[in-house]
Amino acid sequence: MSDNHELLYGLEDRPAAIKTVTAAFQHVLASFVGVITPTLIIAAALDLHAHIPFLVSMALFVSGIGTIIQTKSFGRIGSGLVAVQGTSFAFVSALILAGITVRQRGGSDDDVMALLLGITMAGAMVEVVLSFFIHKLTRLLNPVITGIVITSIGLSLIKVGMTDLNGGFGSVDFGQLNHVGLGLSVLFVIIFLNASNNLWVRLSAIFIGMALGTLCAWSFGNVSFAHLSSLPVLAIPTPFKYGIDFDFALFLPLALIYLFSALETAGDLTANSVFCNQPITGPVYLKRIKGGILGDGINSVLAACFNTFPNTTFGQNNGVIQLTGIASRRVGIAIGGFYVLFGIFPIIGGILQAIPKAVLGGATLVMFAMVAVGGLKILMQQNFDRRTSLITASALGLGMGVMMVPEMTLGFPQWLGNIIASPVTLSGLTAVFLDMTLPKQVPLPDLNTQNNSPKEQKKSPPDLVQNTRLSHHESAS
């Protein structure tokens, strides 16, 4: 784990400017849709259509600021890893429910946004406080639990990549051959380019694959820039534009999700540490986890100030690090710079929005799968006895089960359904519960070290000793 020979540039390395920009832009391509999609979903569900361009710009702007904070780290704030920040999908259902409640009370657009931003800011304090006590919960960060959480992160993201590869959620021609063929073409171009021994080819694999896929789609008339005409030239970040409000009953579900989001962040940062060739045990690792969770909380406070929704550490970019072999902090700061630029100049982000979903799916599918592989690597380095097998099978089974059959949460209270509907959260909670409750296996006694006298050992026939060992093994089994 500590000798990652595939890493071209480590955390402290400073690649040349062109390499930095190329690598950073590929991170942006991998995470751009994830950053803006939760905002689009929430705004559409709450009939905030007139505010969408501004809300998307603020989501990008805060994502950039948050990524710089996480990557560079300021004092205790930030993980110091290339940890891209973005609007979290985990909070979408709870925020929509809160917004609908305000609508039913006769609230205006400003009233809805003020309440959502108020509970976002209050909930962020859960992560801020938790970060100071996370070292008391080191048992929750053991390799088995973090390996399960990382694997579930990757497996759950695969569904996102596959949905895009088939045309994207809500597509009228979802699953048609034109989408699937385009997505698979992009995927295999990236795979074969990434297998090259040429540094520049490997570094640019994702960008080349997506560029070729977009050009192919454009030649068939499947790329449109019509939406650019409705975008403003400049979006000025305006703190507390909608005001701020609070409701404790609507805040509680969000606070619980923040609690479990911290566990997911710990998993993402552990995967990031693996791919960046950093330790996943010891004081340095624990400091990164504490700083990362604190960074998530501070960034969510900033998100509320600048009129957007809770931020969290994204797992998508771990796959980009794995594929490109670039883990430089300089790249992380460049990613943040890109997002700030996109937030202030909406037309730049609008151009990226024109990339076909199938192209994005083909590029991200393999990266998300690489995250799952990283989690499996951690698990396979552990003693995979019966206890570990039961924990892993149960946690991943429930997590992937709720992803495949989301209807299982219909009978739960809304706040509880929102929590366990996340496959990552459910996998993590299951792993934590079983790890704390299942008894540890008792090690088999080594008969060669018994305190028998040489005379007594001499009297024991070899076949009797062998039979005794077998009986011990059989009873343990």
Sequence and secondary structure as in RCSB ss.txt:
>XXXX:A:sequence
MSDNHELLYGLEDRPAAIKTVTAAFQHVLASFVGVITPTLIIAAALDLHAHIPFLVSMALFVSGIGTIIQTKSFG
RIGSGLVAVQGTSFAFVSALILAGITVRQRGGSDDDVMALLLGITMAGAMVEVVLSFFIHKLTRLLNPVITGIVI
TSIGLSLIKVGMTDLNGGFGSVDFGQLNHVGLGLSVLFVIIFLNASNNLWVRLSAIFIGMALGTLCAWSFGNVSF
AHLSSLPVLAIPTPFKYGIDFDFALFLPLALIYLFSALETAGDLTANSVFCNQPITGPVYLKRIKGGILGDGINS
VLAACFNTFPNTTFGQNNGVIQLTGIASRRVGIAIGGFYVLFGIFPIIGGILQAIPKAVLGGATLVMFAMVAVGG
LKILMQQNFDRRTSLITASALGLGMGVMMVPEMTLGFPQWLGNIIASPVTLSGLTAVFLDMTLPKQVPLPDLNTQ
NNSPKEQKKSPPDLVQNTRLSHHESAS
>XXXX:A:secstr
    TT SB TT    HHHHHHHHHHHHHHHHHHHHHHHHHHHHHTT GGGHHHHHHHHHHHHHHHHHHHHH BT
TBS SS   EEE GGGHHHHHHHHHHHHHTT  HHHHHHHHHHHHHHHHHHHHHHHTTGGGGGGGGSHHHHHHHH
HHHHHHHHHHHHHHHTT TT TTTT HHHHHHHHHHHHHHHHHHT S HHHHHTHHHHHHHHHHHHHHHTT    
GGGGGS S     TTTT     HHHHHHHHHHHHHHHHHHHHHHHHHHHHTT  SSHHHHHHHHHHHHHHHHHHH
HHHHHTT   EEE SHHHHHHHHH B  HHHHHHHHHHHHHHHHSHHHHHHHHTS HHHHHHHHHHHHHHHHHHH
HHHHHTS   HHHHHHHHHHHHHHHHHHH GGGGTTS HHHHHHHTSHHHHHHHHHHHHHHHS        GGGS
   HHHHHHS HHHHHHHHHHHHHHH 
